[in-house]
Amino acid sequence: ENMNIGQLNMDASKKISEKFEIIYGSEIIGNSLRSNGEGYHTLNPDSTWKAQNRYADGSTWNSASVFLSTNYDISPSMALSSGVRVNKIAMFTPIEFNSFPEVNEDVYLNFLAPSGSLGLTYYKSNFKYFINFSTGFRAPNIDDASKVFNSQPGCLIVPNTDLREERLYSSEVGMKQKLNHWIALDASFYYSYLNNAMLRAPFEFRGSDSIFYDGELSQVLAIQNLDYAWIWGYQFGLRSELSKRLFWTVHWSHPFGRDSQGETLRHINPFNATSQIVYRRKKWSCNMTLRYNGEVAPEDMPLSERSKIQRYAINDLGQTYSPAWYTINIQSTYEVNKNIVLRIGMENLMNIKYRPYSSGITAPGRSVFIALRCSI
């Protein structure tokens, strides 16, 4: 694939008064894609043939937007922020199926997508409380609308010409507070409603839910706008100054997501946490970091992931799941002078074999690194 990408931005701000400021601007983005598939025999590389393109060759995706945001200081301890943005999206994809030469269709998507936000913050010297409301969207991209791809044996992803943007309505409430001179906390909770969620699901091609593709009977799948979905979760952080040179930080978050059928959303990460202890003395510092990711149990696996035995672990019942894992990393930094900094460390100290959720790639084992940073 070859991409040509262009982007033009304009931003400006104006102070209306001591308490009121506006920020406004515009953005134009252009994308064009060339995608060509070629097959060849491993014993005779000179013998080539036209293979199915992964994306629609000659596709374009363009957007233009304008925005306006405001910041208003209601009082010395309270601020109100708001914003609105209007996007114009246009996409063209010429779809072709090598296996079905008679199926050629040009897809045009053209729509307006407004979004906005409103937030209120109350703060003092040692705390801050906030509440935010926002709307947003994700427009279908070339990958969503035009891909023809056998992601796994027996499954074929085909384009969906009726795909539309998904809309998000979100709220968040949170706080940051310094309890005393050595402990600070922050926490937030968010809840989002996703309408017309774009999810991969069984589909029909020319009235059939399965077709022969490359000589194999494959179930037809496509990215579709399903009814709705919910996303919610929380995050919590703690920072403690144990002494003048010793610091401890903890952060964890737990997102959740369900579609209209009550099934787990594919791109929702499991519970994750990080704990770090840092020691600093003049030009030298060192830290030890513990990273932890929770398990995705078989019953919580998204439907689209349960058959991917090559990507996930398998329990005694033959069910796929994503095991919990942790790593311990250490690092030391020494500032030779203001222009030279030396770093040395070891990652995955316990040499744990793990695979981040949904990545399909096993992470590196124990590794040592040395880095020298120089600046002028």
C-alpha positions in Angstrom: 0.0 0.0 0.0 1.0 3.6 -0.6 -0.6 6.6 1.1 -0.5 10.3 0.3 -1.5 12.4 3.2 -1.9 16.2 3.5 -3.0 18.3 6.4 -3.6 22.1 6.9 -4.4 23.7 10.3 -5.3 27.2 11.4 -5.7 28.1 15.0 -6.2 31.5 16.7 -7.2 32.8 20.1 -8.6 36.1 21.4 -8.9 37.4 24.9 -12.3 39.1 25.2 -11.8 40.1 28.8 -9.8 39.1 31.8 -12.3 36.3 32.4 -13.3 35.2 28.9 -11.2 33.8 26.1 -12.2 32.2 22.8 -10.2 29.8 20.6 -11.2 29.1 17.0 -9.8 27.5 13.9 -10.1 25.1 11.0 -8.5 21.9 9.7 -8.4 20.2 6.3 -7.2 16.6 5.8 -6.7 14.7 2.6 -5.8 11.0 2.1 -5.4 9.0 -1.1 -4.5 5.3 -1.2 -3.1 2.9 -3.8 -3.3 -0.8 -2.9 -2.2 -3.6 -5.2 -2.1 -7.4 -4.5 0.3 -9.7 -6.2 0.7 -13.5 -5.8 3.6 -15.7 -6.8 4.6 -19.3 -6.5 7.4 -19.9 -4.0 9.1 -22.3 -6.3 8.8 -19.9 -9.3 8.9 -16.3 -8.1 8.8 -15.1 -11.7 5.3 -16.5 -12.1 3.0 -13.9 -10.7 -0.7 -13.2 -10.9 -3.1 -10.5 -9.7 -4.2 -11.1 -6.1 -7.0 -9.5 -4.1 -6.1 -6.0 -2.9 -6.4 -5.7 0.8 -7.9 -2.2 0.4 -9.8 -0.6 -2.5 -7.2 0.8 -4.9 -7.7 4.5 -5.6 -9.6 5.2 -2.4 -9.8 8.8 -1.0 -10.8 10.0 2.4 -11.1 13.8 3.0 -12.4 16.0 5.9 -12.8 19.7 6.6 -13.7 21.1 9.9 -14.2 24.3 11.9 -14.2 24.7 15.7 -14.8 27.2 18.4 -14.1 26.8 22.1 -14.4 29.2 25.1 -12.9 29.5 28.6 -14.8 31.5 31.2 -13.6 32.2 34.8 -16.8 32.3 36.7 -15.0 33.1 40.0 -11.4 32.8 41.3 -12.1 29.1 42.1 -14.5 28.1 39.3 -14.1 27.9 35.5 -16.5 26.9 32.7 -15.2 25.6 29.3 -17.2 24.8 26.2 -16.6 23.9 22.6 -18.3 23.0 19.3 -16.8 21.4 16.2 -18.4 20.7 12.8 -16.8 18.1 10.4 -17.5 17.4 6.8 -16.4 13.9 5.8 -16.2 12.6 2.2 -14.9 9.1 1.2 -14.7 7.3 -2.1 -13.8 3.6 -2.5 -13.9 1.6 -5.7 -14.5 -1.9 -4.5 -13.4 -4.9 -6.6 -13.5 -8.7 -5.9 -11.0 -10.8 -7.7 -13.1 -13.9 -7.0 -16.2 -12.2 -8.3 -15.2 -10.0 -11.3 -18.9 -9.0 -11.9 -19.1 -7.4 -8.5 -17.7 -3.9 -8.9 -19.2 -1.0 -6.9 -18.1 2.5 -6.1 -18.9 3.6 -2.6 -19.5 7.2 -1.6 -19.8 8.3 2.0 -20.6 12.0 2.5 -21.9 13.5 5.8 -21.7 16.2 8.4 -20.6 15.3 11.9 -21.1 18.0 14.7 -19.7 17.5 18.2 -19.4 19.5 21.3 -18.3 19.7 24.9 -19.1 21.4 28.2 -17.0 21.3 31.4 -17.1 22.8 34.9 -14.1 22.9 37.2 -13.9 23.9 40.9 -10.5 24.3 42.4 -8.5 25.5 45.3 -4.8 25.4 46.1 -4.9 21.8 47.3 -7.8 20.2 45.3 -9.7 20.2 42.0 -13.1 18.7 41.2 -14.4 18.6 37.7 -17.3 17.3 35.6 -17.4 17.1 31.8 -19.9 16.3 29.1 -19.0 15.7 25.5 -20.2 14.3 22.2 -18.0 12.8 19.5 -17.9 10.6 16.5 -15.7 8.2 14.6 -16.1 8.3 10.8 -15.6 5.1 8.8 -12.2 5.0 7.3 -10.9 3.2 4.2 -10.0 0.1 6.3 -13.6 -0.1 7.7 -15.4 0.4 4.5 -13.4 -1.3 1.8 -11.2 -4.1 3.2 -11.4 -7.6 1.7 -9.4 -9.8 4.0 -9.4 -13.3 5.4 -8.4 -12.5 8.9 -8.4 -16.2 9.9 -9.1 -19.5 8.3 -12.7 -19.9 7.4 -13.6 -16.2 7.8 -13.7 -13.4 5.2 -14.2 -9.7 5.9 -16.1 -7.9 3.1 -17.0 -4.2 2.6 -20.2 -2.8 3.9 -21.6 -0.1 1.6 -24.1 1.1 4.2 -21.6 1.9 6.9 -22.1 5.2 8.8 -20.3 7.1 11.5 -20.6 6.0 15.1 -21.7 8.6 17.7 -20.4 8.9 21.3 -22.1 10.7 24.2 -19.8 10.8 27.2 -19.7 12.1 30.8 -16.9 12.2 33.3 -16.5 13.2 36.9 -13.3 13.4 38.8 -11.0 14.9 41.4 -7.4 15.7 42.3 -6.5 16.3 45.9 -3.4 16.8 47.9 -4.1 15.4 51.4 -0.9 16.8 52.9 2.6 17.6 51.9 3.4 14.0 51.1 0.3 12.3 49.7 -1.7 13.3 46.6 -4.7 11.4 45.0 -6.6 11.6 41.8 -9.6 9.6 40.6 -12.2 9.8 37.9 -15.2 7.8 36.6 -16.6 7.9 33.1 -19.6 6.6 31.3 -20.2 6.7 27.6 -23.1 5.7 25.3 -22.0 4.6 21.8 -24.7 4.8 19.1 -24.3 3.1 15.7 -21.2 1.3 17.0 -19.0 0.0 14.3 -18.3 -3.7 15.1 -17.4 -6.8 13.2 -20.2 -9.2 12.9 -21.7 -11.9 10.6 -22.9 -10.5 7.3 -24.3 -11.6 4.0 -22.7 -11.3 0.6 -25.1 -11.6 -2.4 -27.6 -13.2 0.0 -25.3 -15.8 1.4 -23.7 -16.0 4.8 -20.8 -18.1 3.5 -19.0 -18.1 0.2 -16.1 -19.9 -1.4 -13.0 -17.7 -1.4 -9.6 -18.8 -2.6 -11.0 -22.3 -2.7 -12.2 -22.4 0.9 -15.7 -22.0 2.3 -15.6 -18.9 4.5 -18.1 -17.3 6.8 -18.8 -13.7 5.7 -18.1 -10.9 8.2 -18.3 -7.1 7.9 -17.9 -4.0 9.9 -21.5 -2.9 10.7 -23.4 -0.3 12.7 -24.9 -2.3 15.5 -27.6 -0.8 17.7 -25.6 0.7 20.5 -22.9 0.0 23.1 -21.9 1.2 26.6 -18.4 2.0 27.8 -17.6 2.9 31.4 -14.8 2.6 33.9 -12.7 4.3 36.4 -9.1 5.2 37.1 -7.3 6.0 40.3 -3.8 7.3 41.1 -1.7 8.0 44.2 1.6 9.8 44.6 3.5 9.6 47.9 6.6 11.5 48.9 8.1 9.0 51.3 11.1 11.2 52.0 13.0 14.0 50.3 14.6 11.5 47.9 12.1 8.6 47.8 8.8 8.7 45.9 6.1 6.1 45.2 3.3 6.3 42.6 0.4 3.9 41.9 -2.0 4.1 39.0 -4.7 1.6 38.0 -7.7 1.7 35.6 -10.5 -0.7 34.7 -12.6 -0.1 31.6 -15.7 -2.0 30.7 -17.7 -2.2 27.5 -20.8 -4.1 26.3 -22.7 -4.1 23.0 -26.4 -4.2 22.5 -26.4 -8.0 23.0 -24.5 -7.8 26.2 -21.3 -9.1 24.7 -17.9 -7.6 25.6 -16.5 -5.0 23.1 -13.4 -6.2 21.3 -11.1 -3.2 22.0 -11.7 -2.9 25.8 -8.5 -3.6 27.6 -8.5 -5.6 30.9 -7.8 -4.2 34.3 -4.3 -2.7 34.4 -2.1 -1.2 37.1 1.3 0.4 37.4 3.4 0.9 40.6 6.7 2.7 40.6 9.2 3.6 43.3 11.8 6.2 42.5 15.0 7.3 44.3 16.7 10.6 43.4 20.0 12.0 44.6 21.6 15.0 42.9 22.4 13.9 39.3 21.5 10.2 39.8 18.1 8.5 40.0 16.9 5.0 39.8 13.4 3.4 39.7 11.7 0.1 39.8 8.3 -0.4 38.0 5.7 -3.1 38.3 3.2 -3.4 35.5 0.2 -5.7 35.8 -2.5 -6.6 33.4 -5.6 -8.6 34.5 -7.1 -11.8 32.9 -9.8 -11.8 30.3 -11.8 -14.9 31.3 -13.3 -17.2 28.6 -16.8 -16.0 29.3 -15.7 -12.3 29.0 -13.9 -12.8 25.6 -15.6 -11.0 22.7 -17.4 -13.3 20.3 -15.1 -12.3 17.5 -12.0 -13.4 19.5 -13.1 -16.7 20.8 -12.2 -18.7 17.7 -8.7 -17.2 17.4 -6.8 -20.1 18.9 -3.5 -18.9 17.3 -3.7 -15.6 19.3 -4.8 -16.6 22.8 -4.2 -19.2 25.5 -6.5 -22.2 25.7 -7.8 -23.7 29.0 -8.5 -27.3 29.8 -12.0 -27.0 28.3 -10.6 -25.8 25.0 -11.8 -22.2 25.5 -9.7 -19.2 24.6 -8.8 -16.6 27.2 -6.1 -13.9 27.8 -4.0 -14.7 30.9 -3.0 -12.1 33.5 0.7 -11.0 33.4 3.1 -8.7 35.1 6.6 -7.4 34.5 9.2 -5.8 36.7 11.5 -3.2 35.2 14.4 -1.3 36.6 16.2 1.8 35.3 19.0 4.1 36.4 19.7 7.5 35.1 22.8 9.7 35.5 23.1 13.3 34.3 26.8 13.6 33.3 26.2 17.3 32.6 23.4 19.5 31.3 23.9 18.2 27.8 24.6 14.4 28.4 22.3 11.9 30.1 23.1 8.2 30.5 20.4 5.6 31.0 20.8 1.9 31.7 18.2 -0.6 32.7 16.6 -4.0 32.5 13.0 -4.8 31.4 11.0 -7.9 32.2 13.4 -8.7 35.0 11.6 -12.0 35.9 11.6 -13.1 32.2 7.9 -13.6 32.1 6.4 -14.9 28.9 3.3 -12.8 28.2 1.2 -11.5 25.3 -0.7 -8.1 25.6 -4.4 -8.6 25.1 -5.6 -8.8 21.4 -2.1 -8.1 20.1 -1.3 -11.6 18.9 2.4 -10.8 19.5 4.4 -12.3 22.3 6.3 -9.6 24.2 10.1 -9.7 24.6 11.7 -11.6 27.5 14.3 -10.2 29.8 16.3 -7.4 28.0 19.0 -4.9 28.9 19.2 -1.5 27.4 21.8 1.3 27.5 21.0 4.8 26.1 23.0 8.0 25.8 21.2 11.2 25.1 23.1 14.2 24.0 21.8 17.7 23.4 23.3 20.9 22.1 
